[in-house]
């Protein structure tokens, strides 16, 4: 768990620092005075006057650089920028030449766009490098020797173990890992494919099906490769170790019930939570029997290895082609973020799947994996760019809307309107963040 948390903290630290640097760079470029540049908050966010504590600070020129005690984002304090932390008495003073509010609209627009631009460029850059050095990986139907394993939600729709899904509406399936997300985001109406016996199926997806897929997405894979397996490793502090199970063993049955595939093995264990089971095990050509306790969570402490290799399709890219594909992938991810907003308002109970730090920690690998770390950081960078672009006061997008109104109408929105709008926006953002970070109660 500590490694997961460390990866998330490092990812957020990189993204927050660079996001704020985007604002800082443009502010300095246009000769705005920057009073503070902080990683984390040196006060009890969002109350600027409470618990003002810096873990480190150093003033260089007009700017105080520091690290705050409250590990929740970071900020750049630009002189004359009207926000919810601004001293209200300054609203009645004349803007000074070094202040943000005295600058032309196009300069203020770029200052507010700075963080979004940095997050967007960073996300595209990381995708570019990953694609160039490792390529793009996908699992196709051709790579599945035993077809798909399906969970209870997929089963209720009409899918069965061993199926192959070929089309979602009119879209050919390029990667099975994207099937559930595509069904939800693109409001797929029909699933086409073939059953294990070769017969074709054409299944309708209803609104309640999409809601259930979304609800269970964090707990269960809608579909996954169906694999025959042997034991790759055994947790030495587990019931499997006490049962003398070893690497290379093939578990044939549980209480005389065959378990030819790993998904069948897992679901069968769930039926015997907290009980002792009898296992038939194939070891180096001999069949042996052993008994094993099942934990209250329905596991025994083994890690599987596929007996038949699943061939992962790898697409390689030249340096320039990787940049083009990275940009396409980034734009697709931004579009997906937009679709998620639509899903929240169109799919039943979708708001309950809003995620906070708990869910992000769960997405990190338990061992340090740099490829996964950078992939997640790229995703999060683009997600932050999108979220900050939302036209909500207090977020960068809220400022951008007011500046665009000024540029279109030729009339500047008053500082008082900005001040009170930011306070309303702060309430909205805090409410959303509190709800999202209660995701652990909705697991």
C-alpha positions as CSV (number, residue, x, y, z in Angstrom):
1,X,0.0,0.0,0.0
2,X,2.8,2.4,0.8
3,X,4.3,1.9,-2.7
4,X,0.9,2.7,-4.2
5,X,0.6,5.8,-2.2
6,X,4.2,6.9,-3.0
7,X,3.5,6.5,-6.7
8,X,0.4,8.6,-6.5
9,X,2.0,11.3,-4.4
10,X,5.0,11.5,-6.9
11,X,2.6,11.7,-9.9
12,X,0.5,14.5,-8.3
13,X,3.6,16.4,-7.2
14,X,4.9,16.4,-10.7
15,X,1.6,17.5,-12.2
16,X,0.7,20.2,-9.6
17,X,4.2,21.7,-9.8
18,X,4.2,21.9,-13.6
19,X,0.6,23.1,-13.7
20,X,1.4,26.0,-11.4
21,X,4.6,26.7,-13.3
22,X,2.5,27.2,-16.4
23,X,0.6,30.0,-14.7
24,X,3.9,31.3,-13.2
25,X,5.7,31.4,-16.5
26,X,3.1,33.5,-18.3
27,X,2.6,35.8,-15.3
28,X,6.4,36.5,-15.2
29,X,6.4,36.9,-19.0
30,X,3.8,39.6,-18.8
31,X,5.5,41.3,-15.8
32,X,2.9,40.4,-13.2
33,X,4.3,40.2,-9.7
34,X,4.2,36.7,-8.3
35,X,4.1,36.7,-4.5
36,X,4.1,33.0,-3.9
37,X,4.8,29.7,-5.6
38,X,4.0,26.8,-3.3
39,X,3.8,23.0,-3.6
40,X,1.0,22.0,-1.2
41,X,-0.8,24.7,0.8
42,X,0.8,26.6,3.7
43,X,-2.7,27.1,5.2
44,X,-5.7,25.0,6.0
45,X,-7.2,25.0,2.5
46,X,-9.5,26.8,1.6
47,X,-9.1,29.1,4.6
48,X,-6.1,31.3,3.8
49,X,-5.8,32.8,7.3
50,X,-5.8,29.6,9.3
51,X,-2.7,27.5,10.2
52,X,-0.2,29.4,8.1
53,X,2.7,27.0,8.3
54,X,5.5,26.5,5.7
55,X,7.7,23.4,5.8
56,X,10.2,25.2,3.7
57,X,10.3,28.7,2.1
58,X,12.8,30.9,0.5
59,X,12.3,34.4,-1.0
60,X,14.0,35.1,-4.3
61,X,13.2,38.5,-5.7
62,X,9.5,39.3,-5.2
63,X,8.5,35.6,-5.0
64,X,8.4,33.3,-2.0
65,X,9.0,29.7,-3.0
66,X,7.9,27.1,-0.5
67,X,6.4,23.8,0.5
68,X,3.3,23.9,2.6
69,X,2.1,21.5,5.3
70,X,-1.3,20.7,3.8
71,X,-0.7,18.0,1.0
72,X,-3.5,19.0,-1.3
73,X,-2.4,20.5,-4.6
74,X,-0.4,23.7,-4.7
75,X,-0.8,27.3,-5.8
76,X,0.7,30.4,-7.4
77,X,-0.3,33.7,-5.8
78,X,-0.3,36.4,-8.5
79,X,-0.6,40.0,-7.4
80,X,-4.0,41.5,-8.3
81,X,-5.6,38.2,-9.3
82,X,-9.2,38.3,-8.0
83,X,-10.0,35.0,-6.3
84,X,-11.7,33.6,-3.2
85,X,-8.5,34.2,-1.1
86,X,-8.1,37.8,-2.1
87,X,-8.3,40.5,0.6
88,X,-11.8,42.0,-0.2
89,X,-10.6,45.5,0.6
90,X,-8.4,45.5,-2.5
91,X,-11.5,45.4,-4.6
92,X,-11.9,49.1,-3.9
93,X,-8.4,50.1,-4.9
94,X,-7.1,51.0,-8.4
95,X,-5.2,48.2,-10.2
96,X,-1.4,48.7,-10.2
97,X,0.8,48.1,-13.3
98,X,2.3,44.9,-11.8
99,X,-1.1,43.4,-11.0
100,X,-2.8,40.7,-13.0
101,X,-6.1,42.6,-13.2
102,X,-4.3,45.6,-14.9
103,X,-3.1,43.5,-17.8
104,X,-4.8,43.3,-21.3
105,X,-7.4,40.5,-21.7
106,X,-5.3,38.4,-24.0
107,X,-2.4,38.3,-21.5
108,X,-4.7,37.4,-18.6
109,X,-6.2,34.7,-20.9
110,X,-2.7,33.1,-21.5
111,X,-1.9,33.3,-17.8
112,X,-5.0,31.4,-16.9
113,X,-4.5,28.9,-19.8
114,X,-0.9,28.3,-18.7
115,X,-1.6,25.4,-16.3
116,X,-4.0,23.8,-18.7
117,X,-1.5,24.0,-21.6
118,X,1.3,22.5,-19.6
119,X,-0.9,19.6,-18.4
120,X,-2.0,19.0,-22.0
121,X,1.5,19.1,-23.5
122,X,2.9,17.0,-20.7
123,X,0.2,14.3,-21.2
124,X,0.8,14.2,-25.0
125,X,4.6,14.1,-24.5
126,X,4.4,11.2,-22.1
127,X,2.1,9.3,-24.5
128,X,4.6,10.1,-27.3
129,X,7.6,8.7,-25.4
130,X,5.7,5.6,-24.3
131,X,4.5,4.8,-27.8
132,X,8.0,5.4,-29.3
133,X,9.9,3.2,-26.7
134,X,7.3,0.5,-26.0
135,X,4.7,0.6,-28.7
136,X,0.9,0.2,-28.3
137,X,-0.4,-3.1,-26.9
138,X,-3.8,-4.7,-27.3
139,X,-5.4,-8.1,-26.9
140,X,-7.5,-9.1,-29.9
141,X,-10.0,-11.9,-30.4
142,X,-7.3,-13.8,-32.4
143,X,-5.1,-13.8,-29.3
144,X,-7.7,-15.7,-27.1
145,X,-7.2,-19.4,-27.4
146,X,-10.2,-20.1,-25.1
147,X,-12.3,-17.0,-25.8
148,X,-13.5,-14.7,-23.0
149,X,-14.4,-15.1,-19.4
150,X,-17.5,-13.1,-18.4
151,X,-18.7,-11.8,-15.1
152,X,-22.2,-11.9,-13.7
153,X,-23.2,-8.7,-15.4
154,X,-22.1,-9.9,-18.8
155,X,-23.8,-13.2,-18.1
156,X,-27.1,-11.4,-17.4
157,X,-26.9,-9.7,-20.7
158,X,-26.5,-13.0,-22.5
159,X,-22.8,-13.5,-22.8
160,X,-21.2,-16.8,-21.9
161,X,-17.7,-18.1,-21.1
162,X,-15.8,-18.9,-24.3
163,X,-17.6,-16.1,-26.3
164,X,-15.8,-13.9,-28.7
165,X,-17.2,-10.3,-29.1
166,X,-16.6,-9.1,-32.6
167,X,-18.7,-5.9,-32.9
168,X,-20.2,-3.2,-30.7
169,X,-23.0,-1.7,-32.8
170,X,-21.1,-1.1,-36.1
171,X,-17.6,-0.8,-34.4
172,X,-15.2,-3.7,-34.9
173,X,-13.6,-4.7,-31.6
174,X,-9.9,-3.9,-31.7
175,X,-9.1,-4.5,-28.1
176,X,-11.1,-6.5,-25.6
177,X,-9.9,-4.4,-22.7
178,X,-11.9,-1.4,-24.1
179,X,-15.2,-3.3,-24.4
180,X,-16.9,-2.2,-21.2
181,X,-15.8,1.4,-21.5
182,X,-17.0,1.6,-25.1
183,X,-20.3,0.1,-24.1
184,X,-20.8,2.8,-21.5
185,X,-19.2,5.9,-23.1
186,X,-20.6,5.3,-26.6
187,X,-24.0,4.1,-25.4
188,X,-23.7,0.8,-27.4
189,X,-27.1,-0.7,-28.2
190,X,-26.0,-4.2,-29.5
191,X,-23.2,-6.7,-28.9
192,X,-22.4,-9.1,-31.7
193,X,-20.1,-12.1,-31.7
194,X,-20.0,-15.9,-31.6
195,X,-20.5,-18.4,-28.8
196,X,-17.9,-21.2,-28.1
197,X,-20.0,-23.6,-30.2
198,X,-19.7,-21.3,-33.2
199,X,-23.3,-19.9,-33.1
200,X,-23.7,-16.2,-33.6
201,X,-25.3,-13.9,-31.1
202,X,-26.8,-10.4,-31.3
203,X,-27.5,-9.1,-27.8
204,X,-29.3,-5.8,-26.9
205,X,-27.8,-3.6,-24.2
206,X,-30.4,-1.7,-22.1
207,X,-29.8,1.4,-20.1
208,X,-30.0,-0.6,-16.8
209,X,-27.2,-2.9,-18.2
210,X,-24.9,0.1,-18.8
211,X,-25.6,1.3,-15.3
212,X,-24.7,-2.1,-13.8
213,X,-21.6,-2.4,-15.9
214,X,-20.4,1.0,-14.6
215,X,-21.3,0.1,-11.0
216,X,-19.3,-3.1,-11.1
217,X,-16.4,-1.9,-13.2
218,X,-14.1,-1.3,-10.1
219,X,-15.0,-4.7,-8.6
220,X,-15.1,-7.1,-11.5
221,X,-14.0,-7.3,-15.1
222,X,-16.9,-7.3,-17.5
223,X,-15.0,-9.6,-19.8
224,X,-11.4,-10.9,-19.6
225,X,-9.3,-13.5,-21.3
226,X,-10.3,-17.0,-20.3
227,X,-7.1,-18.8,-19.3
228,X,-6.2,-22.3,-18.3
229,X,-3.5,-21.9,-15.6
230,X,-0.9,-23.3,-13.4
231,X,0.5,-21.8,-10.1
232,X,3.1,-19.2,-10.8
233,X,3.9,-18.4,-7.1
234,X,2.5,-19.0,-3.6
235,X,2.2,-16.5,-0.8
236,X,4.3,-18.0,1.9
237,X,2.0,-16.7,4.6
238,X,-1.1,-18.1,3.0
239,X,-3.4,-21.2,3.3
240,X,-2.0,-22.4,0.0
241,X,1.5,-22.6,1.5
242,X,0.1,-24.6,4.4
243,X,-1.5,-26.9,1.9
244,X,1.9,-27.5,0.3
245,X,0.9,-26.1,-3.1
246,X,3.9,-25.3,-5.3
247,X,4.9,-23.3,-8.4
248,X,4.0,-25.3,-11.5
249,X,1.1,-27.1,-9.9
250,X,-2.1,-27.3,-12.0
251,X,-5.3,-27.3,-9.9
252,X,-7.7,-29.7,-11.6
253,X,-10.8,-29.6,-9.3
254,X,-12.2,-28.2,-6.1
255,X,-14.3,-30.7,-4.1
256,X,-14.4,-32.9,-7.3
257,X,-15.8,-29.9,-9.3
258,X,-13.5,-29.3,-12.3
259,X,-11.8,-25.9,-12.6
260,X,-10.3,-25.8,-16.1
261,X,-10.1,-22.0,-16.2
262,X,-8.9,-19.4,-13.7
263,X,-12.3,-17.6,-13.7
264,X,-14.0,-20.8,-12.8
265,X,-11.4,-21.4,-10.1
266,X,-12.1,-18.0,-8.6
267,X,-15.8,-18.2,-8.7
268,X,-15.8,-21.7,-7.2
269,X,-13.6,-20.5,-4.3
270,X,-16.2,-17.8,-3.6
271,X,-18.7,-20.6,-2.8
272,X,-16.5,-21.9,0.0
273,X,-15.5,-18.8,1.9
274,X,-14.1,-19.7,5.4
275,X,-14.3,-23.4,4.6
276,X,-11.8,-26.2,4.0
277,X,-11.8,-27.6,0.5
278,X,-10.3,-30.7,-1.2
279,X,-8.0,-30.1,-4.2
280,X,-7.0,-32.4,-7.0
281,X,-3.6,-31.2,-8.2
282,X,-1.5,-32.2,-11.2
283,X,2.2,-32.1,-10.3
284,X,4.9,-33.2,-12.7
285,X,2.5,-35.8,-14.4
286,X,1.1,-37.2,-11.1
287,X,-2.2,-36.3,-9.5
288,X,-2.1,-35.6,-5.8
289,X,-4.8,-34.6,-3.3
290,X,-4.5,-32.0,-0.6
291,X,-6.9,-30.0,1.6
292,X,-6.8,-26.2,1.9
293,X,-8.5,-23.6,3.9
294,X,-10.3,-20.7,2.1
295,X,-10.1,-17.3,3.5
296,X,-13.2,-15.2,4.4
297,X,-12.5,-13.2,1.2
298,X,-12.6,-16.4,-1.0
299,X,-8.9,-16.7,-1.7
300,X,-6.1,-19.2,-0.8
301,X,-3.0,-17.3,-1.7
302,X,-1.8,-18.3,-5.2
303,X,-0.8,-16.3,-8.2
304,X,-1.7,-17.8,-11.6
305,X,0.3,-18.2,-14.8
306,X,-1.4,-18.9,-18.2
307,X,-0.7,-22.3,-19.6
308,X,-1.4,-21.0,-23.1
309,X,0.3,-17.8,-23.9
310,X,-2.1,-14.9,-24.8
311,X,-0.4,-13.1,-27.6
312,X,-0.5,-9.4,-27.1
313,X,-0.5,-7.4,-30.3
314,X,2.2,-4.8,-30.3
315,X,2.1,-1.9,-32.7
316,X,5.5,-0.1,-33.1
317,X,5.9,3.6,-34.1
318,X,8.6,5.7,-35.6
319,X,9.6,8.9,-33.7
320,X,7.2,11.1,-35.7
321,X,4.4,8.5,-36.0
322,X,4.6,8.1,-32.2
323,X,4.0,11.8,-31.8
324,X,1.0,11.7,-34.2
325,X,-0.5,8.7,-32.4
326,X,0.2,10.2,-29.0
327,X,-1.7,13.3,-30.0
328,X,-4.6,11.2,-31.3
329,X,-4.6,9.2,-28.0
330,X,-4.6,12.4,-26.0
331,X,-7.5,13.9,-27.9
332,X,-9.4,10.6,-27.6
333,X,-8.8,10.7,-23.8
334,X,-10.0,14.3,-23.6
335,X,-13.1,13.3,-25.6
336,X,-13.7,10.5,-23.1
337,X,-13.5,12.9,-20.2
338,X,-16.3,14.9,-21.9
339,X,-18.3,11.7,-22.4
340,X,-17.9,10.9,-18.7
341,X,-19.7,14.2,-17.9
342,X,-22.6,13.1,-20.1
343,X,-22.6,9.6,-18.5
344,X,-23.0,11.2,-15.0
345,X,-26.2,12.8,-16.2
346,X,-27.5,10.0,-18.4
347,X,-26.6,6.7,-16.8
348,X,-28.5,5.7,-13.7
349,X,-26.5,6.2,-10.4
350,X,-23.4,7.0,-12.5
351,X,-22.6,9.8,-10.0
352,X,-21.8,7.2,-7.4
353,X,-18.8,6.1,-9.4
354,X,-17.1,9.5,-9.0
355,X,-13.6,8.7,-7.8
356,X,-11.2,10.4,-5.4
357,X,-7.8,9.7,-4.0
358,X,-8.8,6.3,-2.6
359,X,-9.7,4.9,-6.0
360,X,-6.6,6.5,-7.6
361,X,-4.4,4.7,-5.0
362,X,-6.1,1.4,-5.9
363,X,-5.2,1.9,-9.6
364,X,-1.5,2.0,-8.8
365,X,0.6,-1.1,-8.9
366,X,1.7,-2.7,-5.6
367,X,5.2,-2.9,-6.9
368,X,7.0,0.1,-8.5
369,X,6.3,0.0,-12.2
370,X,7.6,2.9,-14.2
371,X,5.7,2.2,-17.3
372,X,2.4,2.0,-15.4
373,X,3.4,5.1,-13.4
374,X,4.1,7.2,-16.5
375,X,1.0,5.9,-18.3
376,X,-1.1,6.9,-15.3
377,X,0.6,10.3,-15.0
378,X,-0.1,11.0,-18.7
379,X,-3.8,10.0,-18.2
380,X,-4.1,12.2,-15.0
381,X,-2.3,15.1,-16.6
382,X,-4.9,15.2,-19.5
383,X,-7.7,14.6,-17.0
384,X,-6.5,17.6,-15.0
385,X,-6.3,19.7,-18.1
386,X,-9.9,18.9,-18.9
387,X,-11.2,19.4,-15.4
388,X,-9.5,22.8,-15.1
389,X,-11.0,23.8,-18.4
390,X,-14.6,23.3,-17.1
391,X,-16.4,26.7,-16.9
392,X,-16.8,26.7,-13.1
393,X,-15.7,29.8,-11.2
394,X,-12.6,29.3,-9.2
395,X,-11.2,26.8,-11.7
396,X,-9.1,28.1,-14.6
397,X,-12.0,27.6,-16.9
398,X,-14.2,29.9,-14.9
399,X,-11.7,32.7,-15.3
400,X,-11.3,32.0,-19.0
401,X,-15.1,32.3,-19.5
402,X,-15.1,35.8,-17.8
403,X,-12.1,36.9,-19.9
404,X,-13.7,35.6,-23.1
405,X,-16.9,37.6,-22.3
406,X,-14.8,40.7,-21.9
407,X,-13.0,40.1,-25.2
408,X,-16.3,39.5,-27.0
409,X,-18.3,42.4,-25.5
410,X,-15.5,44.8,-24.9
411,X,-16.6,45.3,-21.3
412,X,-14.7,43.9,-18.4
413,X,-16.5,41.9,-15.8
414,X,-16.2,43.7,-12.4
415,X,-13.8,42.5,-9.8
416,X,-16.7,42.2,-7.3
417,X,-18.6,39.9,-9.6
418,X,-15.4,37.8,-10.0
419,X,-14.8,37.7,-6.3
420,X,-18.3,36.5,-5.4
421,X,-18.4,34.1,-8.4
422,X,-15.2,32.5,-7.2
423,X,-16.6,32.0,-3.7
424,X,-19.6,30.2,-5.2
425,X,-17.3,28.2,-7.4
426,X,-15.2,27.3,-4.3
427,X,-18.3,25.9,-2.6
428,X,-19.3,23.8,-5.7
429,X,-15.7,22.4,-6.2
430,X,-15.3,21.6,-2.5
431,X,-18.7,19.8,-2.4
432,X,-17.7,17.8,-5.5
433,X,-14.3,16.9,-4.1
434,X,-15.8,15.8,-0.7
435,X,-18.3,13.6,-2.5
436,X,-15.7,12.1,-4.8
437,X,-13.3,11.4,-2.0
438,X,-16.1,9.5,-0.1
439,X,-15.8,6.8,-2.8
440,X,-14.4,4.4,-0.3
441,X,-17.8,4.4,1.4
442,X,-19.4,3.4,-1.9
443,X,-17.2,0.4,-2.6
